[in-house]
Amino acid sequence: MPNACSGVIFFLGMRVLFLGSGTSTGVPAIGCRCAVCTSTDPHNKRLRASVLVTEEDKNLLIDTATDLRQQALLYGITRVDAVIYTHDHADHLHGIDELRAFNFIQWRPIPVYGNPKTIQRIRDSFGYIFDGNREGGGKPLIELHEINGRFEAAGVPIEPLLVWHGSQQILGFRIADFAYLTDASRVPPETIEAVRGVEVVVLDALQQKEHPTHMNFDQAIAVANEIGAKRTLLTHMAHKVDHETTNASLPKGIELAYDGLEIIIERPKA
């Protein structure tokens, strides 16, 4: 299994590691005996959605998924230079306490970036982090930063992108030639234009049926065709989505992501 993100990496390109590709329940879902939840295909085992982007020798974690500890152990992650949040829902946020393990290794605060709603949610829901009591050191040491336009995380330029998660506005991100748009029920025209023609785009695709807060496969494919990326990867899949049969039904250039998938986007040669 990949462990190339366990420290400072030197390579000519961006590395993206899928730490999780599942919906909020994870797959298998507790108590479910459906064909996917009982499948022996490792592609049908999905932790909560998150990716680790290594760019310019920096490890950028998108979301602290509920399964962050398990993900870090599985893939040998021992360094996080910054965290970037798409939104404040539990499956994308509630692994935040696991950041303390990286503090213990790195001996410095980790900068955390999110829209104002997400930053406020962190303050409200995880107030113990900020109460000034460091006795024992058993809590994360983080620095909160509100995203209000283009920004840099660990020196890496990032463009925030608006997507709709039901009635809630949340963020996707473009980092160089990579775009990540998860938990989207609708991708507005300005965001499509901002990522048109990227090398790789990741899109939310929950299931075959329509859903109020996520795109289904038909909707995701339509957005993928508008964006026109060289490669489209679908994530945040529910437990009724079988990897092999669904993947075989997708158009050329569009495929399902899976936990442990690692891609490299090479920089153009001078």
C-alpha positions in Angstrom: 0.0 0.0 0.0 1.2 3.6 -0.6 3.3 5.2 2.1 5.1 7.8 0.0 3.4 10.6 1.9 5.2 9.9 5.2 7.3 13.0 5.2 8.9 15.5 2.8 8.7 14.2 -0.8 10.8 15.4 -3.7 9.4 14.8 -7.2 8.4 16.8 -10.3 4.7 16.8 -10.0 1.7 16.7 -7.7 0.7 13.5 -5.8 -2.9 12.9 -4.8 -3.7 10.0 -2.4 -7.3 9.0 -1.8 -7.6 8.3 1.9 -11.3 7.6 1.7 -13.9 7.6 -1.1 -17.1 6.8 0.9 -20.2 8.6 2.1 -20.8 9.6 5.7 -21.7 6.1 6.8 -18.6 4.5 5.4 -18.8 1.3 3.4 -19.7 -1.3 4.6 -22.5 0.4 6.5 -23.2 -0.8 10.0 -25.8 -3.6 10.1 -26.2 -3.8 6.3 -26.1 -7.1 4.5 -26.3 -5.8 0.9 -24.1 -7.2 -1.8 -21.6 -4.3 -1.6 -21.4 -4.2 2.2 -20.7 -8.0 2.2 -18.4 -7.9 -0.8 -14.8 -9.2 -0.6 -13.7 -6.7 -3.3 -11.3 -4.3 -1.5 -12.5 -1.5 -3.8 -15.9 -1.8 -2.0 -14.4 -0.9 1.4 -14.7 2.9 1.7 -13.6 5.1 4.5 -15.0 8.6 4.8 -14.0 11.0 1.9 -10.6 12.7 2.1 -7.5 13.2 0.0 -3.9 14.0 0.8 -2.3 16.3 -1.8 1.5 16.5 -1.9 2.6 19.6 -3.9 5.9 21.5 -3.8 7.1 19.0 -1.1 4.2 19.9 1.2 1.4 17.6 2.4 -2.0 19.2 2.3 -4.9 17.3 3.9 -8.3 18.1 2.5 -10.7 17.4 5.4 -10.1 15.6 8.7 -12.4 12.7 8.1 -13.9 10.7 10.9 -11.5 7.9 10.0 -8.3 10.0 10.0 -6.4 7.9 12.5 -7.1 4.7 10.5 -6.2 6.4 7.2 -2.9 7.7 8.6 -1.9 4.3 9.8 -3.0 2.6 6.6 -1.0 4.9 4.3 2.0 5.7 6.5 1.2 9.4 6.8 3.4 11.1 9.4 3.4 14.7 8.3 0.6 17.2 7.6 1.7 20.8 6.6 -1.8 22.2 6.4 -5.5 21.2 6.5 -8.1 22.6 4.1 -11.8 22.1 4.8 -14.6 21.7 2.3 -17.3 22.2 5.0 -18.3 21.5 8.5 -20.2 18.2 8.4 -19.1 15.6 10.8 -17.7 13.1 8.3 -15.3 15.8 7.0 -14.5 17.5 10.3 -14.7 15.2 13.3 -11.2 13.6 12.9 -9.7 16.9 13.9 -8.5 15.6 17.3 -6.1 13.2 15.4 -4.1 16.2 14.3 -2.4 16.2 17.7 -0.4 13.1 16.6 1.2 15.2 13.9 1.9 17.9 16.4 3.8 15.4 18.5 5.9 14.6 15.4 6.3 18.0 13.9 6.5 20.1 17.1 4.7 23.1 15.6 1.1 24.2 15.1 -0.8 23.1 11.9 -2.5 25.8 9.9 -6.2 25.1 9.2 -8.2 26.8 6.5 -12.0 26.9 6.1 -14.8 29.2 5.2 -16.2 31.3 8.0 -18.9 28.9 8.9 -16.5 26.0 9.2 -14.0 27.9 11.3 -16.8 29.0 13.6 -18.0 25.4 13.9 -14.5 24.3 14.9 -14.5 27.0 17.6 -18.0 26.0 18.9 -17.7 22.3 18.7 -14.1 21.8 19.7 -13.7 24.6 22.3 -11.4 22.5 24.4 -8.7 23.1 21.7 -8.7 26.8 22.4 -9.3 27.1 26.1 -5.7 27.9 26.9 -5.1 24.8 29.0 -2.1 22.9 27.5 -1.6 20.6 30.5 -0.6 17.2 29.3 -0.5 18.5 25.7 -3.2 16.0 24.7 -5.1 18.1 22.2 -4.4 19.6 18.7 -2.3 22.7 18.3 -3.8 24.4 15.2 -4.0 27.9 13.8 -7.4 28.9 12.3 -7.6 30.8 9.0 -10.8 31.9 7.3 -10.9 31.5 3.5 -12.2 34.6 1.8 -10.7 34.3 -1.6 -7.5 32.8 -3.1 -5.0 31.9 -0.5 -1.8 29.9 0.2 -1.5 26.9 2.5 2.1 25.9 3.4 3.1 28.2 0.5 1.0 26.4 -2.0 -1.5 28.6 -4.0 -5.1 27.4 -3.8 -8.2 28.7 -5.5 -11.4 28.1 -3.5 -14.5 27.1 -5.5 -18.1 27.5 -4.6 -20.4 24.4 -4.8 -23.8 23.7 -3.5 -24.4 20.9 -1.0 -28.2 21.0 -0.9 -29.0 24.5 0.3 -25.6 25.0 1.8 -22.7 26.7 0.1 -19.5 24.8 0.6 -16.0 24.8 -0.9 -14.1 22.8 -3.5 -10.6 23.6 -4.4 -8.3 24.0 -7.4 -4.6 23.3 -6.8 -2.6 23.8 -9.9 -4.0 21.3 -12.5 -6.1 19.4 -9.9 -9.6 20.2 -8.8 -11.6 18.6 -5.9 -15.3 19.1 -5.8 -16.9 16.7 -3.3 -20.3 16.8 -1.5 -21.9 18.7 -4.4 -25.5 18.6 -5.4 -24.9 21.4 -7.9 -21.8 22.9 -9.5 -22.4 26.5 -10.6 -21.3 27.8 -14.0 -18.5 30.0 -12.5 -17.0 27.0 -10.8 -17.2 24.9 -14.0 -15.5 27.7 -15.8 -12.7 28.0 -13.2 -11.8 24.3 -13.6 -12.5 23.8 -17.3 -9.8 21.6 -18.9 -7.9 20.7 -15.8 -5.8 17.6 -15.8 -7.8 15.8 -13.1 -11.1 16.6 -11.4 -12.7 14.8 -8.5 -16.5 14.9 -8.4 -19.1 13.8 -5.9 -21.3 11.0 -7.1 -23.3 9.4 -4.3 -25.5 6.8 -6.1 -27.6 6.0 -9.1 -30.8 7.6 -7.7 -31.2 11.4 -7.3 -30.4 12.8 -3.9 -31.1 16.3 -2.4 -27.5 17.0 -1.3 -25.3 15.0 -3.6 -25.0 14.5 -7.3 -26.0 11.1 -8.7 -24.0 9.4 -11.5 -25.9 11.0 -14.3 -25.5 14.5 -12.9 -21.8 14.0 -12.2 -21.2 12.7 -15.7 -22.9 15.8 -17.1 -20.7 18.1 -15.0 -17.6 16.1 -16.0 -18.5 16.6 -19.7 -18.8 20.3 -19.2 -15.5 20.5 -17.3 -13.6 18.4 -19.9 -10.8 17.2 -17.7 -8.4 14.7 -19.1 -9.4 12.4 -16.2 -12.4 12.5 -13.9 -12.6 10.5 -10.7 -15.8 10.1 -8.7 -15.9 9.9 -4.9 -18.2 9.9 -1.9 -20.0 6.8 -3.0 -22.8 5.1 -1.0 -23.0 1.5 -0.1 -25.2 0.4 -3.0 -22.4 1.3 -5.5 -20.5 -1.8 -6.6 -17.0 -0.8 -7.9 -16.5 -3.2 -10.7 -19.9 -3.1 -12.3 -20.4 0.7 -11.9 -16.9 1.4 -13.2 -17.5 -0.7 -16.3 -20.6 1.3 -17.1 -18.9 4.8 -17.0 -17.9 6.7 -20.1 -14.3 6.8 -21.2 -12.2 9.2 -19.1 -14.5 8.9 -16.0 -13.9 6.3 -13.3 -14.5 5.6 -9.7 -11.9 6.6 -7.1 -11.1 4.0 -4.4 -9.4 4.1 -1.1 -5.6 4.0 -1.6 -5.7 5.2 -5.2 -2.6 7.3 -5.8 -2.3 9.5 -8.9 0.6 11.8 -10.0 0.0 14.9 -12.1 3.3 15.7 -13.8 4.4 19.2 -14.3 4.9 20.2 -18.0 8.5 19.9 -19.0 10.3 23.2 -19.8 
